[in-house]
Amino acid sequence: MPVIETNELTFLYGEGTPFCKTAVDHVSISIEQGEFLGLIGHTGSGKSTLIQQFNGLLRPTSGRVLLNGKDIWAEPKKIRSVRFQVGMVFQYPEHQLFEETVLKDICFGPQNMGLPQDEAAERAREAARFVGLPDELLGKSPFELSGGEKRRAAIAGVIAMDPDVLILDEPTAGLDPRGRDMLLTQISAYHRDRNNTVILVSHSMEDIARVADRVLVMNGGKAVMLDRTEKIFARGRELESLGLRVPEVTKILLTLREHGYPVEASLTVDQAV
Ligand code: ADP
């Protein structure tokens, strides 16, 4: 059963002005409950505009977004609840940390949903464990954390809302190789454990090859390919014509996955190549 479906989804920036730009162009796709979808495309291809319509941050110019079969804009007053069901981790999410303690920051989302304080704190602790933040960090100020820890705290804040769909926009950007590997492993474990839908936007073909079940390729606002990860990466020439280079190492990573090696195993290979 699809968790998100789009129907001729179209988004124009600056409609009716001389600067009008079609950012998403008649996209009709279906994302299954529980799948891990990779979203790729060169800069300006419409990835960010597309995902912001999945949780109602942007309202489509035309076309529809269905969440569990229901048009998310059917009742515009209820759009806030969609934002809890479709959790979004933006690029450099740590810039949004602002509370006195890490725990309070992670609690912010679940409290905003209306959960009582102790339940929100319980969810926050569980989310912190998911992203590998030790308990002793929860009482500290977010500003005392390292870059990688701040990133994980920000992601925990979204996971703590227990969204049906978790969307991550370039979650590993700016992290060192170790931080990046840890985070990918944790996201992958979260997906396995919760069996929720995860959408990962990344320019790293290696990251996508390690974790995605299927890949959606955007180009010029259109959804130009949507298929199993190994099938997408087998179309190297076509991807190159869209400005996407597929490194050789992706083949090794895909072979490892095919033989059942966990994400962690592929990390050493990636670093060795
Ligand atoms: P991506 O995430 O793939 O880089 P975006 O969705 O950010 O792509 O952008 C798609 C297109 O929309 C690009 O041509 C971009 O320049 C344009 N665009 C994005 N945001 C705005 C905006 N706020 N105003 C006008 N044009 C925008």
Boltz pocket constraint, residues with backbone or C-beta under 6 A from the ligand:
constraints:
  - pocket:
      binder: B
      contacts: [[A, 13], [A, 14], [A, 19], [A, 21], [A, 22], [A, 23], [A, 41], [A, 42], [A, 43], [A, 44], [A, 45], [A, 46], [A, 47], [A, 48], [A, 49], [A, 50]]
      max_distance: 6.0
